[in-house]
């Protein structure tokens, strides 16, 4: 399949982490990339995770939460050891990660960013998250994602 060569997928392959790549036809008019992925791949929304970039005390931080929920900014700040969080500027998020909004993967960023994965991910054998572009999802075991991203696991979904 074309378009698999994203930094996130390359990292998974390099580290020999078991994963599957799933592609779907992204509709450019879609406003909710994660829910679109869940629907088109026939998955429950709580098993598909979105990657959101926030600022915790002025530092970019990644929150990975189910597409069926919202990112709890207070909980993210606490999990990241900070006091205050707000959503990051889209341009800053794209610059730091190297991905376009709506296709930001939790892995393979341009800059090393702290990652916090919502604890609900641990309920599943595998979860789905962006593979690094719109219309591309990676299926991976939550523990493998956490280990590879050197992520913290915490309840950050509202």
Phi and psi in radians as a Rosetta constraint file:
Dihedral C 1 N 2 CA 2 C 2 CIRCULARHARMONIC -1.305 0.35
Dihedral N 2 CA 2 C 2 N 3 CIRCULARHARMONIC 2.675 0.35
Dihedral C 2 N 3 CA 3 C 3 CIRCULARHARMONIC 1.454 0.35
Dihedral N 3 CA 3 C 3 N 4 CIRCULARHARMONIC 0.195 0.35
Dihedral C 3 N 4 CA 4 C 4 CIRCULARHARMONIC -1.382 0.35
Dihedral N 4 CA 4 C 4 N 5 CIRCULARHARMONIC -0.288 0.35
Dihedral C 4 N 5 CA 5 C 5 CIRCULARHARMONIC -1.354 0.35
Dihedral N 5 CA 5 C 5 N 6 CIRCULARHARMONIC 1.047 0.35
Dihedral C 5 N 6 CA 6 C 6 CIRCULARHARMONIC -1.653 0.35
Dihedral N 6 CA 6 C 6 N 7 CIRCULARHARMONIC 2.785 0.35
Dihedral C 6 N 7 CA 7 C 7 CIRCULARHARMONIC -0.991 0.35
Dihedral N 7 CA 7 C 7 N 8 CIRCULARHARMONIC -0.630 0.35
Dihedral C 7 N 8 CA 8 C 8 CIRCULARHARMONIC -1.115 0.35
Dihedral N 8 CA 8 C 8 N 9 CIRCULARHARMONIC -0.793 0.35
Dihedral C 8 N 9 CA 9 C 9 CIRCULARHARMONIC -1.214 0.35
Dihedral N 9 CA 9 C 9 N 10 CIRCULARHARMONIC -0.673 0.35
Dihedral C 9 N 10 CA 10 C 10 CIRCULARHARMONIC -1.073 0.35
Dihedral N 10 CA 10 C 10 N 11 CIRCULARHARMONIC -0.716 0.35
Dihedral C 10 N 11 CA 11 C 11 CIRCULARHARMONIC -1.123 0.35
Dihedral N 11 CA 11 C 11 N 12 CIRCULARHARMONIC -0.770 0.35
Dihedral C 11 N 12 CA 12 C 12 CIRCULARHARMONIC -1.045 0.35
Dihedral N 12 CA 12 C 12 N 13 CIRCULARHARMONIC -0.753 0.35
Dihedral C 12 N 13 CA 13 C 13 CIRCULARHARMONIC -1.175 0.35
Dihedral N 13 CA 13 C 13 N 14 CIRCULARHARMONIC -0.771 0.35
Dihedral C 13 N 14 CA 14 C 14 CIRCULARHARMONIC -1.054 0.35
Dihedral N 14 CA 14 C 14 N 15 CIRCULARHARMONIC -0.714 0.35
Dihedral C 14 N 15 CA 15 C 15 CIRCULARHARMONIC -1.509 0.35
Dihedral N 15 CA 15 C 15 N 16 CIRCULARHARMONIC 0.047 0.35
Dihedral C 15 N 16 CA 16 C 16 CIRCULARHARMONIC 0.980 0.35
Dihedral N 16 CA 16 C 16 N 17 CIRCULARHARMONIC 0.735 0.35
Dihedral C 16 N 17 CA 17 C 17 CIRCULARHARMONIC -1.584 0.35
Dihedral N 17 CA 17 C 17 N 18 CIRCULARHARMONIC 2.225 0.35
Dihedral C 17 N 18 CA 18 C 18 CIRCULARHARMONIC -1.073 0.35
Dihedral N 18 CA 18 C 18 N 19 CIRCULARHARMONIC 2.272 0.35
Dihedral C 18 N 19 CA 19 C 19 CIRCULARHARMONIC -2.810 0.35
Dihedral N 19 CA 19 C 19 N 20 CIRCULARHARMONIC 2.846 0.35
Dihedral C 19 N 20 CA 20 C 20 CIRCULARHARMONIC -2.259 0.35
Dihedral N 20 CA 20 C 20 N 21 CIRCULARHARMONIC 2.530 0.35
Dihedral C 20 N 21 CA 21 C 21 CIRCULARHARMONIC -1.846 0.35
Dihedral N 21 CA 21 C 21 N 22 CIRCULARHARMONIC 2.315 0.35
Dihedral C 21 N 22 CA 22 C 22 CIRCULARHARMONIC -2.170 0.35
Dihedral N 22 CA 22 C 22 N 23 CIRCULARHARMONIC 2.196 0.35
Dihedral C 22 N 23 CA 23 C 23 CIRCULARHARMONIC -1.910 0.35
Dihedral N 23 CA 23 C 23 N 24 CIRCULARHARMONIC 2.613 0.35
Dihedral C 23 N 24 CA 24 C 24 CIRCULARHARMONIC -2.545 0.35
Dihedral N 24 CA 24 C 24 N 25 CIRCULARHARMONIC 2.821 0.35
Dihedral C 24 N 25 CA 25 C 25 CIRCULARHARMONIC -1.416 0.35
Dihedral N 25 CA 25 C 25 N 26 CIRCULARHARMONIC 1.770 0.35
Dihedral C 25 N 26 CA 26 C 26 CIRCULARHARMONIC -1.234 0.35
Dihedral N 26 CA 26 C 26 N 27 CIRCULARHARMONIC 2.326 0.35
Dihedral C 26 N 27 CA 27 C 27 CIRCULARHARMONIC -1.605 0.35
Dihedral N 27 CA 27 C 27 N 28 CIRCULARHARMONIC 2.007 0.35
Dihedral C 27 N 28 CA 28 C 28 CIRCULARHARMONIC -1.044 0.35
Dihedral N 28 CA 28 C 28 N 29 CIRCULARHARMONIC -0.286 0.35
Dihedral C 28 N 29 CA 29 C 29 CIRCULARHARMONIC -1.487 0.35
Dihedral N 29 CA 29 C 29 N 30 CIRCULARHARMONIC -0.145 0.35
Dihedral C 29 N 30 CA 30 C 30 CIRCULARHARMONIC -1.167 0.35
Dihedral N 30 CA 30 C 30 N 31 CIRCULARHARMONIC 2.343 0.35
Dihedral C 30 N 31 CA 31 C 31 CIRCULARHARMONIC -1.677 0.35
Dihedral N 31 CA 31 C 31 N 32 CIRCULARHARMONIC -0.330 0.35
Dihedral C 31 N 32 CA 32 C 32 CIRCULARHARMONIC -2.127 0.35
Dihedral N 32 CA 32 C 32 N 33 CIRCULARHARMONIC 1.621 0.35
Dihedral C 32 N 33 CA 33 C 33 CIRCULARHARMONIC -1.070 0.35
Dihedral N 33 CA 33 C 33 N 34 CIRCULARHARMONIC -0.734 0.35
Dihedral C 33 N 34 CA 34 C 34 CIRCULARHARMONIC -1.174 0.35
Dihedral N 34 CA 34 C 34 N 35 CIRCULARHARMONIC -0.787 0.35
Dihedral C 34 N 35 CA 35 C 35 CIRCULARHARMONIC -1.150 0.35
Dihedral N 35 CA 35 C 35 N 36 CIRCULARHARMONIC -0.608 0.35
Dihedral C 35 N 36 CA 36 C 36 CIRCULARHARMONIC -1.068 0.35
Dihedral N 36 CA 36 C 36 N 37 CIRCULARHARMONIC -0.793 0.35
Dihedral C 36 N 37 CA 37 C 37 CIRCULARHARMONIC -1.056 0.35
Dihedral N 37 CA 37 C 37 N 38 CIRCULARHARMONIC -0.809 0.35
Dihedral C 37 N 38 CA 38 C 38 CIRCULARHARMONIC -1.035 0.35
Dihedral N 38 CA 38 C 38 N 39 CIRCULARHARMONIC -0.802 0.35
Dihedral C 38 N 39 CA 39 C 39 CIRCULARHARMONIC -1.138 0.35
Dihedral N 39 CA 39 C 39 N 40 CIRCULARHARMONIC -0.847 0.35
Dihedral C 39 N 40 CA 40 C 40 CIRCULARHARMONIC -1.258 0.35
Dihedral N 40 CA 40 C 40 N 41 CIRCULARHARMONIC -0.436 0.35
Dihedral C 40 N 41 CA 41 C 41 CIRCULARHARMONIC -1.643 0.35
Dihedral N 41 CA 41 C 41 N 42 CIRCULARHARMONIC -0.041 0.35
Dihedral C 41 N 42 CA 42 C 42 CIRCULARHARMONIC 1.186 0.35
Dihedral N 42 CA 42 C 42 N 43 CIRCULARHARMONIC 0.717 0.35
Dihedral C 42 N 43 CA 43 C 43 CIRCULARHARMONIC -2.032 0.35
Dihedral N 43 CA 43 C 43 N 44 CIRCULARHARMONIC 2.651 0.35
Dihedral C 43 N 44 CA 44 C 44 CIRCULARHARMONIC -1.168 0.35
Dihedral N 44 CA 44 C 44 N 45 CIRCULARHARMONIC 2.404 0.35
Dihedral C 44 N 45 CA 45 C 45 CIRCULARHARMONIC -1.042 0.35
Dihedral N 45 CA 45 C 45 N 46 CIRCULARHARMONIC -0.490 0.35
Dihedral C 45 N 46 CA 46 C 46 CIRCULARHARMONIC -1.300 0.35
Dihedral N 46 CA 46 C 46 N 47 CIRCULARHARMONIC -0.129 0.35
Dihedral C 46 N 47 CA 47 C 47 CIRCULARHARMONIC -1.759 0.35
Dihedral N 47 CA 47 C 47 N 48 CIRCULARHARMONIC -0.143 0.35
Dihedral C 47 N 48 CA 48 C 48 CIRCULARHARMONIC -1.837 0.35
Dihedral N 48 CA 48 C 48 N 49 CIRCULARHARMONIC 2.228 0.35
Dihedral C 48 N 49 CA 49 C 49 CIRCULARHARMONIC -1.967 0.35
Dihedral N 49 CA 49 C 49 N 50 CIRCULARHARMONIC 2.473 0.35
Dihedral C 49 N 50 CA 50 C 50 CIRCULARHARMONIC -1.818 0.35
Dihedral N 50 CA 50 C 50 N 51 CIRCULARHARMONIC 2.621 0.35
Dihedral C 50 N 51 CA 51 C 51 CIRCULARHARMONIC -1.856 0.35
Dihedral N 51 CA 51 C 51 N 52 CIRCULARHARMONIC 2.014 0.35
Dihedral C 51 N 52 CA 52 C 52 CIRCULARHARMONIC -2.034 0.35
Dihedral N 52 CA 52 C 52 N 53 CIRCULARHARMONIC 2.460 0.35
Dihedral C 52 N 53 CA 53 C 53 CIRCULARHARMONIC -1.856 0.35
Dihedral N 53 CA 53 C 53 N 54 CIRCULARHARMONIC 2.191 0.35
Dihedral C 53 N 54 CA 54 C 54 CIRCULARHARMONIC -2.177 0.35
Dihedral N 54 CA 54 C 54 N 55 CIRCULARHARMONIC 2.963 0.35
Dihedral C 54 N 55 CA 55 C 55 CIRCULARHARMONIC -1.939 0.35
Dihedral N 55 CA 55 C 55 N 56 CIRCULARHARMONIC 2.108 0.35
Dihedral C 55 N 56 CA 56 C 56 CIRCULARHARMONIC -1.928 0.35
Dihedral N 56 CA 56 C 56 N 57 CIRCULARHARMONIC 2.000 0.35
Dihedral C 56 N 57 CA 57 C 57 CIRCULARHARMONIC 0.857 0.35
Dihedral N 57 CA 57 C 57 N 58 CIRCULARHARMONIC 0.697 0.35
Dihedral C 57 N 58 CA 58 C 58 CIRCULARHARMONIC 1.513 0.35
Dihedral N 58 CA 58 C 58 N 59 CIRCULARHARMONIC -0.014 0.35
Dihedral C 58 N 59 CA 59 C 59 CIRCULARHARMONIC -1.968 0.35
Dihedral N 59 CA 59 C 59 N 60 CIRCULARHARMONIC 2.297 0.35
Dihedral C 59 N 60 CA 60 C 60 CIRCULARHARMONIC -1.113 0.35
Dihedral N 60 CA 60 C 60 N 61 CIRCULARHARMONIC 2.363 0.35
Dihedral C 60 N 61 CA 61 C 61 CIRCULARHARMONIC -2.472 0.35
Dihedral N 61 CA 61 C 61 N 62 CIRCULARHARMONIC 2.456 0.35
Dihedral C 61 N 62 CA 62 C 62 CIRCULARHARMONIC -1.672 0.35
Dihedral N 62 CA 62 C 62 N 63 CIRCULARHARMONIC 2.317 0.35
Dihedral C 62 N 63 CA 63 C 63 CIRCULARHARMONIC -2.013 0.35
Dihedral N 63 CA 63 C 63 N 64 CIRCULARHARMONIC 2.271 0.35
Dihedral C 63 N 64 CA 64 C 64 CIRCULARHARMONIC -2.024 0.35
Dihedral N 64 CA 64 C 64 N 65 CIRCULARHARMONIC 1.929 0.35
Dihedral C 64 N 65 CA 65 C 65 CIRCULARHARMONIC -2.319 0.35
Dihedral N 65 CA 65 C 65 N 66 CIRCULARHARMONIC 2.760 0.35
Dihedral C 65 N 66 CA 66 C 66 CIRCULARHARMONIC -1.067 0.35
Dihedral N 66 CA 66 C 66 N 67 CIRCULARHARMONIC 2.529 0.35
Dihedral C 66 N 67 CA 67 C 67 CIRCULARHARMONIC -1.167 0.35
Dihedral N 67 CA 67 C 67 N 68 CIRCULARHARMONIC -0.281 0.35
Dihedral C 67 N 68 CA 68 C 68 CIRCULARHARMONIC -1.387 0.35
Dihedral N 68 CA 68 C 68 N 69 CIRCULARHARMONIC -0.153 0.35
Dihedral C 68 N 69 CA 69 C 69 CIRCULARHARMONIC -2.137 0.35
Dihedral N 69 CA 69 C 69 N 70 CIRCULARHARMONIC -2.978 0.35
Dihedral C 69 N 70 CA 70 C 70 CIRCULARHARMONIC -2.106 0.35
Dihedral N 70 CA 70 C 70 N 71 CIRCULARHARMONIC 2.753 0.35
Dihedral C 70 N 71 CA 71 C 71 CIRCULARHARMONIC -1.390 0.35
Dihedral N 71 CA 71 C 71 N 72 CIRCULARHARMONIC 2.177 0.35
Dihedral C 71 N 72 CA 72 C 72 CIRCULARHARMONIC -1.516 0.35
Dihedral N 72 CA 72 C 72 N 73 CIRCULARHARMONIC 1.815 0.35
Dihedral C 72 N 73 CA 73 C 73 CIRCULARHARMONIC -1.111 0.35
Dihedral N 73 CA 73 C 73 N 74 CIRCULARHARMONIC -0.645 0.35
Dihedral C 73 N 74 CA 74 C 74 CIRCULARHARMONIC -1.112 0.35
Dihedral N 74 CA 74 C 74 N 75 CIRCULARHARMONIC -0.753 0.35
Dihedral C 74 N 75 CA 75 C 75 CIRCULARHARMONIC -1.171 0.35
Dihedral N 75 CA 75 C 75 N 76 CIRCULARHARMONIC -0.660 0.35
Dihedral C 75 N 76 CA 76 C 76 CIRCULARHARMONIC -1.099 0.35
Dihedral N 76 CA 76 C 76 N 77 CIRCULARHARMONIC -0.796 0.35
Dihedral C 76 N 77 CA 77 C 77 CIRCULARHARMONIC -1.012 0.35
Dihedral N 77 CA 77 C 77 N 78 CIRCULARHARMONIC -0.802 0.35
Dihedral C 77 N 78 CA 78 C 78 CIRCULARHARMONIC -1.096 0.35
Dihedral N 78 CA 78 C 78 N 79 CIRCULARHARMONIC -0.783 0.35
Dihedral C 78 N 79 CA 79 C 79 CIRCULARHARMONIC -1.121 0.35
Dihedral N 79 CA 79 C 79 N 80 CIRCULARHARMONIC -0.544 0.35
Dihedral C 79 N 80 CA 80 C 80 CIRCULARHARMONIC -1.553 0.35
Dihedral N 80 CA 80 C 80 N 81 CIRCULARHARMONIC 0.040 0.35
Dihedral C 80 N 81 CA 81 C 81 CIRCULARHARMONIC 1.357 0.35
Dihedral N 81 CA 81 C 81 N 82 CIRCULARHARMONIC 0.430 0.35
Dihedral C 81 N 82 CA 82 C 82 CIRCULARHARMONIC -2.020 0.35
Dihedral N 82 CA 82 C 82 N 83 CIRCULARHARMONIC -3.070 0.35
Dihedral C 82 N 83 CA 83 C 83 CIRCULARHARMONIC -1.880 0.35
Dihedral N 83 CA 83 C 83 N 84 CIRCULARHARMONIC -0.658 0.35
Dihedral C 83 N 84 CA 84 C 84 CIRCULARHARMONIC -2.409 0.35
Dihedral N 84 CA 84 C 84 N 85 CIRCULARHARMONIC 2.421 0.35
Dihedral C 84 N 85 CA 85 C 85 CIRCULARHARMONIC -2.302 0.35
Dihedral N 85 CA 85 C 85 N 86 CIRCULARHARMONIC 2.599 0.35
Dihedral C 85 N 86 CA 86 C 86 CIRCULARHARMONIC -2.543 0.35
Dihedral N 86 CA 86 C 86 N 87 CIRCULARHARMONIC 2.775 0.35
Dihedral C 86 N 87 CA 87 C 87 CIRCULARHARMONIC -1.123 0.35
Dihedral N 87 CA 87 C 87 N 88 CIRCULARHARMONIC 2.464 0.35
Dihedral C 87 N 88 CA 88 C 88 CIRCULARHARMONIC -1.343 0.35
Dihedral N 88 CA 88 C 88 N 89 CIRCULARHARMONIC 2.719 0.35
Dihedral C 88 N 89 CA 89 C 89 CIRCULARHARMONIC -1.090 0.35
Dihedral N 89 CA 89 C 89 N 90 CIRCULARHARMONIC 2.373 0.35
Dihedral C 89 N 90 CA 90 C 90 CIRCULARHARMONIC -1.028 0.35
Dihedral N 90 CA 90 C 90 N 91 CIRCULARHARMONIC -0.772 0.35
Dihedral C 90 N 91 CA 91 C 91 CIRCULARHARMONIC -1.082 0.35
Dihedral N 91 CA 91 C 91 N 92 CIRCULARHARMONIC -0.704 0.35
Dihedral C 91 N 92 CA 92 C 92 CIRCULARHARMONIC -1.152 0.35
Dihedral N 92 CA 92 C 92 N 93 CIRCULARHARMONIC -0.698 0.35
Dihedral C 92 N 93 CA 93 C 93 CIRCULARHARMONIC -1.110 0.35
Dihedral N 93 CA 93 C 93 N 94 CIRCULARHARMONIC -0.767 0.35
Dihedral C 93 N 94 CA 94 C 94 CIRCULARHARMONIC -1.161 0.35
Dihedral N 94 CA 94 C 94 N 95 CIRCULARHARMONIC -0.714 0.35
Dihedral C 94 N 95 CA 95 C 95 CIRCULARHARMONIC -1.079 0.35
Dihedral N 95 CA 95 C 95 N 96 CIRCULARHARMONIC -0.831 0.35
Dihedral C 95 N 96 CA 96 C 96 CIRCULARHARMONIC -1.222 0.35
Dihedral N 96 CA 96 C 96 N 97 CIRCULARHARMONIC -0.626 0.35
Dihedral C 96 N 97 CA 97 C 97 CIRCULARHARMONIC -1.587 0.35
Dihedral N 97 CA 97 C 97 N 98 CIRCULARHARMONIC -0.504 0.35
Dihedral C 97 N 98 CA 98 C 98 CIRCULARHARMONIC 1.465 0.35
Dihedral N 98 CA 98 C 98 N 99 CIRCULARHARMONIC 0.129 0.35
Dihedral C 98 N 99 CA 99 C 99 CIRCULARHARMONIC -2.033 0.35
Dihedral N 99 CA 99 C 99 N 100 CIRCULARHARMONIC 2.777 0.35
Dihedral C 99 N 100 CA 100 C 100 CIRCULARHARMONIC -1.517 0.35
Dihedral N 100 CA 100 C 100 N 101 CIRCULARHARMONIC 2.519 0.35
Dihedral C 100 N 101 CA 101 C 101 CIRCULARHARMONIC -0.935 0.35
Dihedral N 101 CA 101 C 101 N 102 CIRCULARHARMONIC 2.420 0.35
Dihedral C 101 N 102 CA 102 C 102 CIRCULARHARMONIC 1.582 0.35
Dihedral N 102 CA 102 C 102 N 103 CIRCULARHARMONIC -0.159 0.35
Dihedral C 102 N 103 CA 103 C 103 CIRCULARHARMONIC -2.399 0.35
Dihedral N 103 CA 103 C 103 N 104 CIRCULARHARMONIC 0.342 0.35
Dihedral C 103 N 104 CA 104 C 104 CIRCULARHARMONIC -1.312 0.35
Dihedral N 104 CA 104 C 104 N 105 CIRCULARHARMONIC 2.136 0.35
Dihedral C 104 N 105 CA 105 C 105 CIRCULARHARMONIC -1.557 0.35
Dihedral N 105 CA 105 C 105 N 106 CIRCULARHARMONIC 2.739 0.35
Dihedral C 105 N 106 CA 106 C 106 CIRCULARHARMONIC -1.383 0.35
Dihedral N 106 CA 106 C 106 N 107 CIRCULARHARMONIC -0.026 0.35
Dihedral C 106 N 107 CA 107 C 107 CIRCULARHARMONIC -2.275 0.35
Dihedral N 107 CA 107 C 107 N 108 CIRCULARHARMONIC 2.792 0.35
Dihedral C 107 N 108 CA 108 C 108 CIRCULARHARMONIC 1.271 0.35
Dihedral N 108 CA 108 C 108 N 109 CIRCULARHARMONIC 0.623 0.35
Dihedral C 108 N 109 CA 109 C 109 CIRCULARHARMONIC -1.342 0.35
Dihedral N 109 CA 109 C 109 N 110 CIRCULARHARMONIC 2.728 0.35
Dihedral C 109 N 110 CA 110 C 110 CIRCULARHARMONIC -1.088 0.35
Dihedral N 110 CA 110 C 110 N 111 CIRCULARHARMONIC -0.775 0.35
Dihedral C 110 N 111 CA 111 C 111 CIRCULARHARMONIC -1.938 0.35
Dihedral N 111 CA 111 C 111 N 112 CIRCULARHARMONIC 2.549 0.35
Dihedral C 111 N 112 CA 112 C 112 CIRCULARHARMONIC -1.224 0.35
Dihedral N 112 CA 112 C 112 N 113 CIRCULARHARMONIC 2.053 0.35
Dihedral C 112 N 113 CA 113 C 113 CIRCULARHARMONIC -2.103 0.35
Dihedral N 113 CA 113 C 113 N 114 CIRCULARHARMONIC 2.522 0.35
Dihedral C 113 N 114 CA 114 C 114 CIRCULARHARMONIC -1.140 0.35
Dihedral N 114 CA 114 C 114 N 115 CIRCULARHARMONIC 2.458 0.35
Dihedral C 114 N 115 CA 115 C 115 CIRCULARHARMONIC -2.156 0.35
Dihedral N 115 CA 115 C 115 N 116 CIRCULARHARMONIC 2.349 0.35
Dihedral C 115 N 116 CA 116 C 116 CIRCULARHARMONIC -2.151 0.35
Dihedral N 116 CA 116 C 116 N 117 CIRCULARHARMONIC 2.150 0.35
Dihedral C 116 N 117 CA 117 C 117 CIRCULARHARMONIC -1.809 0.35
Dihedral N 117 CA 117 C 117 N 118 CIRCULARHARMONIC 2.312 0.35
Dihedral C 117 N 118 CA 118 C 118 CIRCULARHARMONIC -1.077 0.35
Dihedral N 118 CA 118 C 118 N 119 CIRCULARHARMONIC 2.405 0.35
Dihedral C 118 N 119 CA 119 C 119 CIRCULARHARMONIC -1.089 0.35
Dihedral N 119 CA 119 C 119 N 120 CIRCULARHARMONIC -0.323 0.35
Dihedral C 119 N 120 CA 120 C 120 CIRCULARHARMONIC -1.118 0.35
Dihedral N 120 CA 120 C 120 N 121 CIRCULARHARMONIC -0.352 0.35
Dihedral C 120 N 121 CA 121 C 121 CIRCULARHARMONIC -1.065 0.35
Dihedral N 121 CA 121 C 121 N 122 CIRCULARHARMONIC -0.519 0.35
Dihedral C 121 N 122 CA 122 C 122 CIRCULARHARMONIC -1.186 0.35
Dihedral N 122 CA 122 C 122 N 123 CIRCULARHARMONIC -0.207 0.35
Dihedral C 122 N 123 CA 123 C 123 CIRCULARHARMONIC -1.328 0.35
Dihedral N 123 CA 123 C 123 N 124 CIRCULARHARMONIC -0.209 0.35
Dihedral C 123 N 124 CA 124 C 124 CIRCULARHARMONIC -2.025 0.35
Dihedral N 124 CA 124 C 124 N 125 CIRCULARHARMONIC 2.605 0.35
Dihedral C 124 N 125 CA 125 C 125 CIRCULARHARMONIC -1.169 0.35
Dihedral N 125 CA 125 C 125 N 126 CIRCULARHARMONIC -0.702 0.35
Dihedral C 125 N 126 CA 126 C 126 CIRCULARHARMONIC -2.426 0.35
Dihedral N 126 CA 126 C 126 N 127 CIRCULARHARMONIC 2.676 0.35
Dihedral C 126 N 127 CA 127 C 127 CIRCULARHARMONIC -2.205 0.35
Dihedral N 127 CA 127 C 127 N 128 CIRCULARHARMONIC 2.906 0.35
Dihedral C 127 N 128 CA 128 C 128 CIRCULARHARMONIC -2.013 0.35
Dihedral N 128 CA 128 C 128 N 129 CIRCULARHARMONIC 2.377 0.35
Dihedral C 128 N 129 CA 129 C 129 CIRCULARHARMONIC -2.541 0.35
Dihedral N 129 CA 129 C 129 N 130 CIRCULARHARMONIC 2.892 0.35
Dihedral C 129 N 130 CA 130 C 130 CIRCULARHARMONIC -1.020 0.35
Dihedral N 130 CA 130 C 130 N 131 CIRCULARHARMONIC 2.436 0.35
Dihedral C 130 N 131 CA 131 C 131 CIRCULARHARMONIC -1.600 0.35
Dihedral N 131 CA 131 C 131 N 132 CIRCULARHARMONIC 0.014 0.35
Dihedral C 131 N 132 CA 132 C 132 CIRCULARHARMONIC 2.049 0.35
Dihedral N 132 CA 132 C 132 N 133 CIRCULARHARMONIC 0.052 0.35
Dihedral C 132 N 133 CA 133 C 133 CIRCULARHARMONIC -2.780 0.35
Dihedral N 133 CA 133 C 133 N 134 CIRCULARHARMONIC 2.786 0.35
Dihedral C 133 N 134 CA 134 C 134 CIRCULARHARMONIC -1.104 0.35
Dihedral N 134 CA 134 C 134 N 135 CIRCULARHARMONIC 2.356 0.35
Dihedral C 134 N 135 CA 135 C 135 CIRCULARHARMONIC 1.553 0.35
Dihedral N 135 CA 135 C 135 N 136 CIRCULARHARMONIC 0.176 0.35
Dihedral C 135 N 136 CA 136 C 136 CIRCULARHARMONIC -2.355 0.35
Dihedral N 136 CA 136 C 136 N 137 CIRCULARHARMONIC 2.088 0.35
Dihedral C 136 N 137 CA 137 C 137 CIRCULARHARMONIC -2.102 0.35
Dihedral N 137 CA 137 C 137 N 138 CIRCULARHARMONIC 2.538 0.35
Dihedral C 137 N 138 CA 138 C 138 CIRCULARHARMONIC -1.890 0.35
Dihedral N 138 CA 138 C 138 N 139 CIRCULARHARMONIC 2.324 0.35
Dihedral C 138 N 139 CA 139 C 139 CIRCULARHARMONIC -1.795 0.35
Dihedral N 139 CA 139 C 139 N 140 CIRCULARHARMONIC 2.161 0.35
Dihedral C 139 N 140 CA 140 C 140 CIRCULARHARMONIC -2.613 0.35
Dihedral N 140 CA 140 C 140 N 141 CIRCULARHARMONIC 2.662 0.35
Dihedral C 140 N 141 CA 141 C 141 CIRCULARHARMONIC -1.193 0.35
Dihedral N 141 CA 141 C 141 N 142 CIRCULARHARMONIC 2.365 0.35
Dihedral C 141 N 142 CA 142 C 142 CIRCULARHARMONIC -0.955 0.35
Dihedral N 142 CA 142 C 142 N 143 CIRCULARHARMONIC -0.714 0.35
Dihedral C 142 N 143 CA 143 C 143 CIRCULARHARMONIC -1.087 0.35
Dihedral N 143 CA 143 C 143 N 144 CIRCULARHARMONIC -0.647 0.35
Dihedral C 143 N 144 CA 144 C 144 CIRCULARHARMONIC -1.185 0.35
Dihedral N 144 CA 144 C 144 N 145 CIRCULARHARMONIC -0.724 0.35
Dihedral C 144 N 145 CA 145 C 145 CIRCULARHARMONIC -1.079 0.35
Dihedral N 145 CA 145 C 145 N 146 CIRCULARHARMONIC -0.809 0.35
Dihedral C 145 N 146 CA 146 C 146 CIRCULARHARMONIC -1.064 0.35
Dihedral N 146 CA 146 C 146 N 147 CIRCULARHARMONIC -0.789 0.35
Dihedral C 146 N 147 CA 147 C 147 CIRCULARHARMONIC -1.124 0.35
Dihedral N 147 CA 147 C 147 N 148 CIRCULARHARMONIC -0.828 0.35
Dihedral C 147 N 148 CA 148 C 148 CIRCULARHARMONIC -1.168 0.35
Dihedral N 148 CA 148 C 148 N 149 CIRCULARHARMONIC -0.655 0.35
Dihedral C 148 N 149 CA 149 C 149 CIRCULARHARMONIC -1.467 0.35
Dihedral N 149 CA 149 C 149 N 150 CIRCULARHARMONIC -0.070 0.35
Dihedral C 149 N 150 CA 150 C 150 CIRCULARHARMONIC 0.884 0.35
Dihedral N 150 CA 150 C 150 N 151 CIRCULARHARMONIC 0.812 0.35
Dihedral C 150 N 151 CA 151 C 151 CIRCULARHARMONIC -1.524 0.35
Dihedral N 151 CA 151 C 151 N 152 CIRCULARHARMONIC 2.785 0.35
Dihedral C 151 N 152 CA 152 C 152 CIRCULARHARMONIC -1.669 0.35
Dihedral N 152 CA 152 C 152 N 153 CIRCULARHARMONIC 2.521 0.35
Dihedral C 152 N 153 CA 153 C 153 CIRCULARHARMONIC -1.903 0.35
Dihedral N 153 CA 153 C 153 N 154 CIRCULARHARMONIC 2.210 0.35
Dihedral C 153 N 154 CA 154 C 154 CIRCULARHARMONIC -2.745 0.35
Dihedral N 154 CA 154 C 154 N 155 CIRCULARHARMONIC 2.808 0.35
Dihedral C 154 N 155 CA 155 C 155 CIRCULARHARMONIC -1.364 0.35
Dihedral N 155 CA 155 C 155 N 156 CIRCULARHARMONIC 1.704 0.35
Dihedral C 155 N 156 CA 156 C 156 CIRCULARHARMONIC -2.085 0.35
Dihedral N 156 CA 156 C 156 N 157 CIRCULARHARMONIC 0.140 0.35
Dihedral C 156 N 157 CA 157 C 157 CIRCULARHARMONIC -1.778 0.35
Dihedral N 157 CA 157 C 157 N 158 CIRCULARHARMONIC 2.373 0.35
